[in-house]
Amino acid sequence: MKILLNERPLETAEAVTLFALRDRERPGADVLIVNGFPAAADRPLAEGDRVVLIRRGEQPSSEELEALMSARHTPGVHEKVKRATVGIAGVGGLGSAIAVALARIGVGRLVIADFDVVEPSNLNRQQFFVDQIGLPKVDALKANLQRINPYVKVAPFFGRIDAENVPQLFGMVDVMVEAFDAADQKAMLVETFLGRCPGKPLVAASGLAGFAPSNTVMTRRAGHNFYLVGDGETAARPGEGLMAPRVGIAAHHQANAVLRLLLGEEPM
Amino acid sequence: MTITINGKQKEIDAPATVAALLASLQLDAARVAVELNREILPRARFDCQALDEGDTLEIVQFVGGG
């Protein structure tokens, strides 16, 4: 009969049991998963079963790794997001966290753009490390994303984003994310993308500073193909800084809105 | 004339432009995105875009932080 072992097809004898398979194929494996659920006891296997056998802590081979990571993704979701391209303008507190979330679910291609380098003051909320201080954020983020999920293609652009280069940089994306810091840049990106790349949805953010209650951060529809996350009013200013928890909440609202759009669902 | 802004009806004096409306609402034109009758309005047209009876606008004012 045919089964899938670590996501690869395997022809086995009829009436093989889980433990017998383990002893033959992966002696010493101590993580046994059958059809998505951990199995503690021996059991007979049936045609079409998906069996995962690994040794705890063992580094899988690269083709095994992709299969094993895919196995964790929700069926029907992964196939769609893997084909998708998402643009992220700005990879600071919002953009770096959005990129990490989208890479973890296996979005196929991320186009990331930012003109800035990693600074110590970024580390209170942005997905970078102390040893990356001074690197262009897009390069540091690409390296981090590759460590999380090497099967995501990341296209970095290190430079200023303006009304001229938006269509060229982001014209091919399926969903666009506005993740800038400055209010006038946010307005520029929204105006330019929605005006020059018609028919494609954009998810922007405004109002996510400080430590006001989490549930004041909302996702709403703000126009045609235009979705807006945030409380709409809490600007970053002295005494109301940007911090990982609330910026992260907004970032994950945006990431979930992107996922819903890729799956053909309304974000709200 | 009556226009609709973010789902709420508002009486404004005619003639009016988008730029004049933003000024009367004390909004900074550099920090807003304006959708007029479901189409995004380029900033360059704020000054000359006249408003008509029944126009529907969505106006988002952005605040900094990201």
Chai-1 contact restraints between the chains, C-beta under 6 A:
chainA,res_idxA,chainB,res_idxB,connection_type,confidence,min_distance_angstrom,max_distance_angstrom,comment,restraint_id
A,G90,B,G66,contact,1.0,0.0,6.0,A-B,restraint_1
A,G92,B,G66,contact,1.0,0.0,6.0,A-B,restraint_2
A,G93,B,G66,contact,1.0,0.0,6.0,A-B,restraint_3
A,L94,B,G66,contact,1.0,0.0,6.0,A-B,restraint_4
A,A179,B,G66,contact,1.0,0.0,6.0,A-B,restraint_5
A,F180,B,G66,contact,1.0,0.0,6.0,A-B,restraint_6
A,D181,B,G66,contact,1.0,0.0,6.0,A-B,restraint_7
A,A182,B,G64,contact,1.0,0.0,6.0,A-B,restraint_8
A,A183,B,R31,contact,1.0,0.0,6.0,A-B,restraint_9
A,A183,B,F62,contact,1.0,0.0,6.0,A-B,restraint_10
A,A183,B,V63,contact,1.0,0.0,6.0,A-B,restraint_11
A,A183,B,G64,contact,1.0,0.0,6.0,A-B,restraint_12
A,D184,B,A30,contact,1.0,0.0,6.0,A-B,restraint_13
A,D184,B,R31,contact,1.0,0.0,6.0,A-B,restraint_14
A,K186,B,F62,contact,1.0,0.0,6.0,A-B,restraint_15
A,A187,B,R31,contact,1.0,0.0,6.0,A-B,restraint_16
A,A187,B,V32,contact,1.0,0.0,6.0,A-B,restraint_17
A,A187,B,A33,contact,1.0,0.0,6.0,A-B,restraint_18
A,A187,B,F62,contact,1.0,0.0,6.0,A-B,restraint_19
A,V190,B,A33,contact,1.0,0.0,6.0,A-B,restraint_20
A,E191,B,A33,contact,1.0,0.0,6.0,A-B,restraint_21
A,E191,B,I40,contact,1.0,0.0,6.0,A-B,restraint_22
A,E191,B,R43,contact,1.0,0.0,6.0,A-B,restraint_23
A,L194,B,I40,contact,1.0,0.0,6.0,A-B,restraint_24
A,G195,B,I40,contact,1.0,0.0,6.0,A-B,restraint_25
A,G195,B,P42,contact,1.0,0.0,6.0,A-B,restraint_26
A,S206,B,F62,contact,1.0,0.0,6.0,A-B,restraint_27
A,S206,B,V63,contact,1.0,0.0,6.0,A-B,restraint_28
A,G207,B,V63,contact,1.0,0.0,6.0,A-B,restraint_29
A,L208,B,G65,contact,1.0,0.0,6.0,A-B,restraint_30
A,A209,B,G65,contact,1.0,0.0,6.0,A-B,restraint_31
A,A222,B,V60,contact,1.0,0.0,6.0,A-B,restraint_32
A,G223,B,E35,contact,1.0,0.0,6.0,A-B,restraint_33
A,G223,B,E58,contact,1.0,0.0,6.0,A-B,restraint_34
A,H224,B,R38,contact,1.0,0.0,6.0,A-B,restraint_35
A,A235,B,V63,contact,1.0,0.0,6.0,A-B,restraint_36
A,A235,B,G64,contact,1.0,0.0,6.0,A-B,restraint_37
A,A235,B,G65,contact,1.0,0.0,6.0,A-B,restraint_38
A,A236,B,G64,contact,1.0,0.0,6.0,A-B,restraint_39
A,A236,B,G65,contact,1.0,0.0,6.0,A-B,restraint_40
A,L242,B,G65,contact,1.0,0.0,6.0,A-B,restraint_41
